[in-house]
Amino acid sequence: MFIDIHGHTQRLIGPLRNGAPAFTSPEDLIARHDAVGIETAVLLPIVSPEFFFIPHSSDEIIEISERFPGRFVPFCNVDPRAVANTSDAPLDQLLSHYKECGCRGVGEVTANLPFDHPMVWNLFKHCEALDLPLLFHIAPQIGGCYGLYDDPGLPLLEKSLARFPKMIFIGHSQPFWAEIAELDDPADRNGYPTGPVTKEGAVSRLMRQYPNLHCDLSAGSGHNALNRDPDYAARFLDEFQDRLYFGTDICAPGTPTPLVDFLLMMRDENRISEQVFQKVARENAAKLLGLQQWVHP
């Protein structure tokens, strides 16, 4: 029923977070998927040093995907500072290698650098040349967190969308999804704003203006963006139905998956059509990942 655009797992369980594992094992992740009808999932490596747990490399994610054929699709991840810590580092050598190993995209990019930093744009340049979509996490600040930094209104993302028009950018995280509505307070973008969308924000504007911007609906941030105003969510899902992706962002074993029930509710109450549901739930991801046999005629 679903293809998950945003999954994480580790071969070896690392240190505990609040008394529980930070990431689930591949076997437990598959069990979670079976329980909610997820057929396959993209696995995203975590490689940047800002992330606060044991990283899991692209090689580990490729190995796990090969152990469970059909259940996982690997992305690779290359930190913009890799190889030489310069804006002209030959990141294409790493990206080409991982693409040959079966990786279908890049992410989750979590380096805490400005979105328009020369080293970040160097990564974008090579992803565009190699036709690799990139899934990014936006951060609200430099320092003390992970993710590419952007200002309120997402102006640095917009500069990047215009600079690299042939690369698919897949947006994710609280500072991204908070901007589905105009911000009442810039501090809201690091949380989960509530209330109806009375005035559209940067996300809808950028989606209309830049066809290379796609959206990852995973995690509390994606669910909150829709659930805060189901009437607006119905219009958003319908208008951008070809560039939205179901996701969970399951990390720890008990990570909730509220988007499953929300999308089913929207379909069952006829707030969105069956066609829109199928595109968001699985078909858009199948096209992006080259799983054409999974797309309904």
GUKOL-324474 format. One line per field, with one value per residue (C-alpha): x, y, z; residue in one letter. Coordinates in nm, 3 decimals. Layout:
// GUKOL-324474
u (X|...) .
v (Y|...) .
w (Z|...) .
r (A|...) .
//
This chain:
// GUKOL-324474
u (0.000|0.278|0.633|0.822|1.050|1.225|1.360|1.658|1.814|2.145|2.317|2.455|2.234|2.420|2.390|2.052|1.851|1.631|1.673|1.578|1.771|1.808|1.757|1.576|1.727|1.642|1.435|1.233|1.187|1.040|0.802|0.688|0.638|0.436|0.205|0.103|0.124|0.458|0.587|0.934|1.128|1.415|1.699|1.887|2.243|2.349|2.708|2.751|2.930|2.659|2.422|2.426|2.437|2.656|2.648|2.555|2.744|2.628|2.811|2.617|2.287|2.374|2.464|2.138|1.937|2.105|2.021|1.651|1.584|1.260|1.211|1.465|1.599|1.934|2.021|2.382|2.500|2.809|2.890|2.963|3.294|3.409|3.728|3.895|3.675|3.669|3.409|3.567|3.609|3.546|3.237|3.120|3.370|3.197|2.847|2.919|3.051|2.742|2.510|2.681|2.621|2.247|2.179|1.882|1.939|2.125|2.022|1.935|2.169|2.219|2.543|2.495|2.603|2.408|2.195|2.390|2.738|2.987|3.056|2.684|2.636|2.928|2.735|2.422|2.618|2.739|2.399|2.239|2.499|2.444|2.063|2.043|1.753|1.855|1.657|1.751|1.687|1.657|1.793|1.673|2.024|2.396|2.534|2.365|2.165|2.191|2.063|2.124|2.050|1.797|1.634|1.261|1.086|1.341|1.530|1.846|1.648|1.492|1.834|1.939|1.624|1.689|2.061|2.010|1.683|1.748|1.801|1.511|1.517|1.305|1.212|1.185|1.198|1.018|1.165|1.059|0.705|0.629|0.634|0.328|0.164|0.292|0.488|0.331|0.659|0.994|1.048|0.756|0.961|1.153|0.834|0.490|0.266|-0.104|-0.416|-0.559|-0.358|-0.513|-0.233|-0.005|0.365|0.687|0.638|0.332|0.482|0.805|0.620|0.428|0.732|0.992|0.897|1.220|1.096|0.934|0.815|0.875|0.565|0.738|0.785|0.587|0.667|0.506|0.204|0.156|0.166|-0.134|-0.319|-0.326|-0.578|-0.729|-0.931|-0.617|-0.434|-0.690|-0.620|-0.244|-0.243|-0.456|-0.258|0.084|-0.018|0.268|0.550|0.452|0.582|0.453|0.715|0.757|1.107|1.100|1.416|1.366|1.157|0.856|0.849|0.482|0.345|0.046|0.058|-0.071|-0.402|-0.427|-0.397|-0.636|-0.886|-0.854|-0.924|-1.204|-1.386|-1.348|-1.140|-0.887|-0.947|-0.819|-0.586|-0.430|-0.399|-0.221|0.022|0.119|0.119|0.334|0.327|0.531|0.803|0.791|0.852|1.127|1.303|1.263|1.021|0.794|0.648|0.485|0.292|-0.071|-0.173) .
v (0.000|0.247|0.321|0.503|0.779|0.827|0.539|0.481|0.170|0.040|-0.295|-0.241|-0.064|0.236|0.422|0.473|0.794|0.860|0.496|0.350|0.270|0.569|0.350|0.027|-0.288|-0.383|-0.678|-0.464|-0.197|-0.452|-0.567|-0.207|-0.174|-0.494|-0.371|-0.058|-0.180|-0.040|-0.243|-0.097|0.197|0.424|0.392|0.714|0.706|0.959|1.075|1.433|1.489|1.725|1.433|1.329|0.950|0.687|0.753|0.483|0.491|0.453|0.122|-0.009|0.097|-0.071|-0.391|-0.391|-0.329|-0.623|-0.848|-0.772|-0.746|-0.574|-0.427|-0.146|0.099|0.260|0.626|0.732|1.032|1.245|1.531|1.853|1.880|1.533|1.456|1.797|2.039|2.271|2.399|2.213|1.870|1.587|1.458|1.309|1.028|0.916|0.975|0.785|0.490|0.474|0.515|0.216|0.024|0.079|0.402|0.590|0.928|1.128|1.206|1.274|1.573|1.709|1.911|2.231|2.473|2.751|2.622|2.836|2.758|2.695|2.342|2.266|2.397|2.182|1.879|1.999|2.048|1.690|1.549|1.740|1.612|1.253|1.283|1.201|1.346|1.490|1.479|1.753|1.847|2.221|2.363|2.682|2.799|2.741|2.555|2.333|2.134|1.947|2.032|2.286|2.636|2.867|3.193|3.238|3.238|2.986|3.232|3.019|2.716|2.931|3.043|2.678|2.571|2.839|2.760|2.383|2.350|1.993|1.851|1.723|1.870|1.682|1.902|1.780|1.889|2.135|2.457|2.341|2.229|2.513|2.731|2.567|2.873|3.224|3.233|3.427|3.407|3.295|3.086|2.868|2.716|2.494|2.341|2.230|2.532|2.475|2.631|2.672|2.790|3.134|3.254|3.030|3.025|2.975|2.602|2.641|2.941|2.759|2.444|2.650|2.835|2.555|2.216|2.067|2.106|1.791|1.723|1.447|1.420|1.212|1.267|1.482|1.784|1.655|1.512|1.834|2.044|1.851|1.770|2.130|2.214|1.912|2.134|2.309|1.974|1.841|2.131|2.101|1.726|1.771|2.059|1.903|1.539|1.453|1.576|1.459|1.143|0.939|0.879|0.780|0.876|0.579|0.600|0.446|0.127|0.311|0.604|0.673|0.672|0.911|0.988|0.638|0.698|1.057|0.972|0.678|0.908|1.169|0.905|0.725|1.052|1.152|1.457|1.334|1.105|0.750|0.873|1.136|0.883|0.630|0.889|1.017|0.676|0.493|0.587|0.906|0.723|0.431|0.670|0.857|0.535|0.364|0.101|0.136|-0.211|-0.087|0.194|0.113|0.155) .
w (0.000|0.093|-0.018|0.257|0.126|0.461|0.670|0.901|1.046|1.178|1.170|1.521|1.773|1.914|2.244|2.405|2.374|2.676|2.775|2.437|2.117|1.887|1.579|1.513|1.363|1.003|1.123|1.363|1.099|0.858|1.132|1.181|0.807|0.784|1.060|0.867|0.507|0.393|0.099|0.073|0.212|0.122|0.373|0.442|0.581|0.845|0.787|0.909|1.241|1.370|1.411|1.775|1.748|1.587|1.210|0.964|0.638|0.281|0.267|0.567|0.411|0.081|0.266|0.462|0.144|-0.027|0.270|0.235|-0.139|-0.225|0.121|0.112|-0.147|-0.058|-0.081|-0.034|0.164|0.111|0.346|0.151|0.339|0.231|0.039|0.066|0.265|-0.037|-0.281|-0.572|-0.412|-0.663|-0.485|-0.813|-0.764|-0.444|-0.578|-0.900|-0.700|-0.483|-0.781|-0.945|-0.620|-0.655|-0.463|-0.609|-0.445|-0.180|0.176|0.441|0.410|0.763|0.746|0.947|0.676|0.501|0.217|-0.031|0.108|-0.177|-0.053|-0.037|-0.388|-0.499|-0.372|-0.553|-0.875|-0.877|-0.779|-1.066|-1.315|-1.199|-1.193|-0.822|-0.619|-0.283|0.042|0.287|0.649|0.716|1.042|1.214|1.309|1.273|1.573|1.826|1.572|1.244|0.897|0.623|0.751|0.588|0.694|0.753|0.417|0.278|0.055|0.039|-0.071|-0.341|-0.464|-0.484|-0.667|-0.928|-0.952|-1.003|-1.198|-1.314|-0.964|-0.757|-0.406|-0.149|0.148|0.508|0.876|1.107|0.962|0.616|0.698|0.938|0.627|0.476|0.634|0.678|1.004|1.289|1.477|1.328|1.643|1.532|1.255|1.494|1.629|1.526|1.460|1.512|1.372|1.023|0.725|0.682|0.455|0.255|0.329|0.139|0.072|-0.151|-0.329|-0.402|-0.511|-0.769|-0.895|-0.898|-1.042|-0.904|-0.544|-0.404|-0.049|0.206|0.427|0.695|1.067|1.304|1.090|0.771|0.952|1.150|0.833|0.701|1.022|1.147|0.874|0.693|0.458|0.338|0.335|0.087|-0.149|-0.100|-0.165|-0.475|-0.625|-0.570|-0.598|-0.837|-0.609|-0.260|-0.090|0.200|0.467|0.831|0.950|1.186|1.395|1.739|1.754|1.895|1.652|1.572|1.216|1.224|0.851|0.773|0.948|0.828|0.457|0.492|0.666|0.392|0.128|0.313|0.384|0.015|0.102|-0.155|-0.450|-0.479|-0.752|-0.524|-0.244|-0.465|-0.600|-0.258|-0.090|-0.342|-0.710|-0.692|-0.501|-0.743|-1.034|-0.853|-0.755|-1.090|-0.959|-1.261|-1.218|-0.896|-1.068|-1.138|-1.505) .
r (M|F|I|D|I|H|G|H|T|Q|R|L|I|G|P|L|R|N|G|A|P|A|F|T|S|P|E|D|L|I|A|R|H|D|A|V|G|I|E|T|A|V|L|L|P|I|V|S|P|E|F|F|F|I|P|H|S|S|D|E|I|I|E|I|S|E|R|F|P|G|R|F|V|P|F|C|N|V|D|P|R|A|V|A|N|T|S|D|A|P|L|D|Q|L|L|S|H|Y|K|E|C|G|C|R|G|V|G|E|V|T|A|N|L|P|F|D|H|P|M|V|W|N|L|F|K|H|C|E|A|L|D|L|P|L|L|F|H|I|A|P|Q|I|G|G|C|Y|G|L|Y|D|D|P|G|L|P|L|L|E|K|S|L|A|R|F|P|K|M|I|F|I|G|H|S|Q|P|F|W|A|E|I|A|E|L|D|D|P|A|D|R|N|G|Y|P|T|G|P|V|T|K|E|G|A|V|S|R|L|M|R|Q|Y|P|N|L|H|C|D|L|S|A|G|S|G|H|N|A|L|N|R|D|P|D|Y|A|A|R|F|L|D|E|F|Q|D|R|L|Y|F|G|T|D|I|C|A|P|G|T|P|T|P|L|V|D|F|L|L|M|M|R|D|E|N|R|I|S|E|Q|V|F|Q|K|V|A|R|E|N|A|A|K|L|L|G|L|Q|Q|W|V|H|P) .
//
